[in-house]
Amino acid sequence: MDATLLFQLVLNGLIVGALYGVVAMSFVLIYKASQVVNFAQGEFLLVGAWVCWWLLTTWQLPFWAGFLVTLAFMTAFGVLLQVIVLRPLIGEPVISVIMATVGLSIFFQALMKWMFGVFAQPFPPIFAAERMRVLGLEVQTVYLASLVVSALIMLGFWWFFTYSKHGLAMRATAFDQQVAQSLGVSVPRVFAMSWAISAVVSAVAGVVVGVVNGVSSALSFYGIKVFPAVILGGLDSIVGAVLGGLIVGVLENLAQYVDAEWLNWGNMYQIAPFYALILILLIKPYGLFGTRNIERV
């Protein structure tokens, strides 16, 4: 492997990994706020991408307008989902809530196939130039745009949790719900906010992937693909989610090269992150930055 090819693989991995990190942050956000593992996270990407595609193709909106309307729709979608479906389950066993998210995943997959069909649909052209040269390498323009958007979202998360009133309330709720409520924090409102933010951020990732690969039910698989990144970084760590996403993105690209050159197994790109998942669970079950819970019996 020459240095140019290695750099290209690492660069592509970091760009895709930043997108994984954004989706993983959404995963962690819901878990930190409500202690729920959301198995419908991939469907948030799917719904957001289909809504944006529909606005651009049916209503002929410019991309910026369709994108903003999509974000507004996903905000309402996340709030309503939490209020109507998940809020009544507060106080129920965690497994009941998790199974509810599994049911939501199946429902939205079937609904999107019924509404838009089973075939991938391409986005209208967005950028004048399809590719750009970066440090002598050709990179798709949409990937560079996704890298910028991912960085802005990460900075937005940092500012939100560090300086904003609602972000501090969410951190307090994640630390101890009863203490936060005794200090005047509305825990149900924090839950709704976390689902809304998660839906919006996931929709951004869904639109980016849809622009590159087209919109189809395969988008929902990203909810499973980021799970190794979440576990690798730590299920309750925002920073760990970002780092885990970057590691998984680079690992996928390197595994694809190794498989094509030497192994010829044909599917290392998809399964390498899950090998890493098993390995990290064996060595450090709480992830790189996860909180280790000690229970006395």
N, C-alpha and C positions, 0 to 999 in steps of 0.2 A: 504494500500500500504506500503510494507516494504521499508527500505532505499536502499537496493540493487536494487530493481526493479525501484525505482524512479531515482537512479543514472544511470541505464541502459537507461531509457527513455530519460533523459536529455542529456546523452552522445550521443546517436543516433541522437537526435534532433539537437545538436550542430554540429555534423558532416554533416548531411544533410543540416542544416541551413547555414553552411559555403559555401556549393555549391550554395544554393539559393542566398547568398550574392554576390557571384562572378557573377552570371547571372544578378542580380539586378544592380551591378556596370556597366555592359555593357549597360543595359537599360538607366541608369542615364547618362552615358558617351555621348550617342547619343543625349539625351535630352538637356544636358548642352551645347553641341557644336552647335546644330542646332535647338533647340526648337521643336523637332519632337518626338512624342511618337511612337516607332517602334513596331507595332503589328506583325511583322515578326520575332521577337527575338527568339521565340521557334523554328522556322524553321532553324535558324542558328545552334542550337543544333542538329537538325535532319540531316541537310546536312553534318555537320562535322562528326557525328557518322557513317553515311552511307559511306562516303568517306574512313574513317579509316577502317571500316569493310571490304570494298571492296578491299583495298590494302592488308589487312592481309589474306583474304581468297582466292582472285583471283590471286594476284601476290606473295603470300606467303612471304611477307616481314616480318622481325622481328618487334615486336611491336614498339620499339624505332624509327626504320626507318619509319614505316608507320605513326606513330604519328607526326614526324617532317614534313613529306611530307604533311600530312593533314593540319598542321598549315600554311605551305607555301601556299597551295591551298586556304585556307580560307582567308589569307591575300589578295591574288589577287581577290578572290570572293567578299570580302567586298568593295575593291576599285572600281572594275568594276561595282558593283551594284550601288554604289553612283554616279559614273561618268555617267553611261549610263541611269539609271532610274530616280535618284533623283536630280541630278544637274540641268537638264532642268526645274525642278519645283521650283527652287530658285526664290523667289519673288511672287510665287503664294500663295493663301490663305492656312493657315496651314491645314485646313480640307482636301484640295486636296492632300497634302503630306501624311497625315494620311491614307486616303483612298487608296493611292498608296501602302502603307505598308500592308494594309489589302489584297489588290489584290496580292501582292507578297507572302503573307502567303498562300493564297489559291492555287496559282500557284505552289509553291515549294512543298506543301503537295501532290498535284496531280502528280507532276513530280516524286517525290520519290516513290510513290506507283506504278507508271507506270514502273519505272526502276528496282525496287527491290521487288515489290510485297507488299502485305498487311499483311503478317505474320511476327511475330517477329523472328529475326535471332540472335543466340547467338554469342558472340565474342569467338575466340579461347582462351584457358587457358593462362593466363598471369603470374600469380604468382604461385610459387611452393606450397605455403600453402594458402588454401582458407580463413582460419580464424586465428586470433592471439588473445592472451589473454592480455588484458590491465587492470591493477588494479583488477585482478580477474574476469574480464568480457570478454566474447568472442565477438570480433568485426571482421567483414569481412575485409580482407587485403586491398581490393580495396577502402573501405571507409577510412581507415587510410591513404592510398596513396592520396586519394582525399583531405583529410584534410591538408596534407602537401602541395599539389599543390595549394589549395585554399589560404593557408597562404602565399606562395611564390608569388602568383598573387597579393594579397593585398599589400604585401611589394613592389612589382614591381610598382603597381599603385602609392603608396606613393612616391617612389623615382622618378618616371616619372613626376608626377605633381609638385614635390618640387624642383628638381635639373636639369632636362633635358630641353634643349632649346625648343623642340617640346611640352613638357608638359606645359611649361610656356606660349607658344603661344596658346595652347588650352585653358588654363585658361583665358587668355586675351580675346580670341574670345567668350568664354562663358559669360564673364562679359559685353562686348560691342563690337559687330562686327565692327562697323564703326570706333571706336577708334583703335581697333587692326589693321584694314586695313591701317589706316593712319600712324601707326607705322611700317609698312612694313610686317605685317603678312599676308600670303596668306590664306585667309579664305576658298576658295574652297579646298585647300590642307589639311587644318585642318579638314574640313568635311569628306574628303576621309579617313584621318587617323583615325578619330573616328569610322567610320564604319568598317575599317579594324581591329582595336583593338577589337571592340565589337564582330566581327565575330570570331576572333581567340579565345578569352576568352570563348565565348559561345560554340565553338567547343570542347574545353577542357572539359567543363561540360558535353556536349553531349556524349563524349567518355566514361567518368567516369560512367554516368548513363547507357550507353549502355553495358558496361562491367558487370554491376550488373544485369540489367533487360532484356538485349537483345535490339536490335535496332528495332524500329517499329515507326509508325506514332504517337504513344502515347507520344513520346519524345517532340513533338511540344507543348504539353499541359503545359510543364514547363514554356513557355513564359507567360502563363496566371497565373500559380501558383505563379510566383515571383512578379506579379503585386501588391498583397497586401503588400509584403515586401518593394517594391519601394514607395508606398504611405505611409506606416507606417513610414519609415525613412525620407521621404521627396523626392519629385521628382527630386530635383536638388542637392542632397547631397550624395556624395560617402560614407562618414562615415555612414550616415543614411541608405544607401542601405545594408551595411554590417550588421549593428545592426538589421535592419528589417528582413534580411534573417535569422539571428540566432534566433530571436524571433519567426518567423513563423515556423522554423524547430522544435523548442521545443514545440510550441503550437500544431502542428500537432500530435506529438507523445503522448502528454498528452491527447489530445482530443480523440485519438484512444483508449487509455486505459480507459478513463471515459466512452466512448461509449460502449466498450466491457463489462465493469463490471456492469454498472448501466442503461444507457440510451437505449442501443440496437436499435439505429436508423439506424446504418449500414453505414453511410456515413459522420460521423463527421470529419474523417481524411481529407477529401477533402474540406468540406465546412467551417470548423472552421476558416481558414485564411480569408475567405471572410466576416464572421461575424466580425472579427477584423477590416477588411477594412471599413465596414460600420460604426463601432463604432468610429474609428479614424477620419473618415470624419465628423462625427457629432460633435466630441469634438475638434479636432484640424485639420482642413482641409489641412493645409500645411505640416502635418507630424511632427515628432519629431524634425528634424533638417532642414526642408525645409525653404526656404526664403519666408517671407510673403510680397506679393506685395500690395502696397497701391496705388490705382488709384484715382485721383481727377477728378471729373466730373464737 
